[in-house]
Amino acid sequence: MKFYSGMDLHSTNTYTAIMDENRKRVSDRRLPNQPNLILSFLEPYRADLQGIVVESTYNWYWLVDLLQGNGYRVHLANPSAIRQYKGLKHVDDRHDAFWLVLPDGTLAKVKIDFETLRVLSDLARKEYGLAGCVQHGASTLPEEAFDMFPKVGAAEIHLATGFQNVIYDSPFLPEAFRKEVYEFIKKEFAGERKEGQTDEQFIYSTRKKTLGPMKRKFWDLPVEVRSQITKELEKRFGLLFSKLKVVGTRRLVQEKVKAFLIKHKVPSLLRMRRWDLRAMRKGQS
């Protein structure tokens, strides 16, 4: 007779059930998360066990490694979707894409290994008491990839370029101003241009450096322009906060982080701009 197993993984225990091919429950038990106990429970069914479904949205990887390392066929399930996990031993199957600039200014897919992130993050926590891995250059990942970072235990994600891109690529940024910025780049940073770079590649990789010297001109853009770009940025923040599981963590931060109030004198230029900020907020409402 063929058997199937389902496992509901929790932080300290795993509820494990065995069913036959007619979906009749043969055995079930809540087991402590101890490898020897889990393997001992499965052993009587090993020869006829067709597969194991692990239901988990957090910390699943040690159990999958354990089961696959002992010859079991494993599938992952989560509350929103179920898919066959294509194996922890084949790097190409567990990659997602991030992007680099092509000569025409578009972004090309390259590979990011989430399995490596989760292994290193787990090692950092268990062996060294550190928070986990830091992912640089994540700004231009496709939206579906950001769900993976909390699942693999990454501690920090660098996203500044993505917010910069929202500003520079916004349809609300006046084209004349965008051209002015790009001409400034070509003139002021010409010495940083790498051999073989096209204009598009050079501008994309360098335009972050204009935010400082051209800050005043950005602030002098019409209120309605800045208001629309601000809405785009807020939308991006909202997406990332949701994908990276930041939503609802205020209480945890308040418990763990002690805030210090540091007062600084407001620069005269900022005091002069308060009326402008009020106008921009009014325009958003």
Residue, then its C-alpha position, 0 to 999 in steps of 0.5 A: m500500500k502507498f503512504y503519504s505524509g503531511m507535516d505542519l512545522h512550528s517553531t518547537n514541534t512538528y505535527t506529522a500525519i501518515m495517510d494511505e492512498n485512500r486518504k485514510r489516516v494511518s498515524d499522527r503525532r506531534l513531535p518535538n523538532q528533534p531529527n532522530l524522533i522525526l526520522s524514527f516516526l517515519e521509518p516504519y513507512r519508508a519503503d512505501l512512503q511516496g512523498i512528504v508535504v511540509e507546510s511552513t512559511y518560516n524555518w522550513y529549510w532544516l526539516v527539508d534538508l533532513l528529509q531529503g538527506n535521508g532519501y525522502r521525496v519532499h514537497l513544500a506547501n504554504p497557505s497561499a500556494i502549493r508547489q513542488y519544491k524542486g530540490l535543494k541540490h540543484v542551484d539553477d532550480r532555486h535561483d531568482a533574477f536580479w538585474l544589470v544594465l545592458p548597453d541600451g539602458t535596459l536591465a538584464k537578468v542575472k542570478i541570485d542564489f536564495e539558497t546560499l542566503r538562507v544557509l549563510s543567514d542560518l549559520a550566522r545566527k546559530e554559530y555566531g549570534l549575528a542577525g543574518c546576511v545582507q543583500h546588496g543591489a536588491s533594488t531592481l529585483p522583480e516584485e515576486a523575488f522580495d517575498m524570498f528574503p524573509k523566508v531565507g532569513a536575510a537580515e538587511i536589504h539594500l534598496a536605495t537605487g530602487f527609490q532613486n529609479v522611481i524619481y528619475d524614471s517617473p513620468f511626472l518628472p519634467e523631461a527638460f529637467r531630466k535632460e538637464v540632469y543627464e547633461f550635468i552627469k556627462k559634464e561633471f562626471a566624464g572622468e568616471r566613465k568606463e571604457g566601452q560604456t554607452d551613454e545609457q549605462f554611464i548615466y544609469s550607474t552615475r545619476k545617483k551622484t547628482l542628488g547632492p549637487m542638484k538637490r536645490k533644483f529638485w526641491d524647486l520643482p513644482v509642488e504638483v510634480r513633487s507630490q506625484i513623485t512622492k505618491e509613487l515613492e509611498k506606493r513602492f515603500g508600501l509594496l516593500f514593507s508588505k513583501l519584506k514582512v515589515v508591516g506590524t513590527r512597530r511594537l517589536v521595535q518599540e520593545k527592543v530599540k531605545a530611542f533618543l531624542i536629539k535636537h538639531k537647529v533647523p537650517s535657515l534654508l529648511r525654515m524658508r521651505r516650510w511653506d512649500l512643504r505645507a503646500m505639497r502636503k495640501g496637494q496630496s490630500 
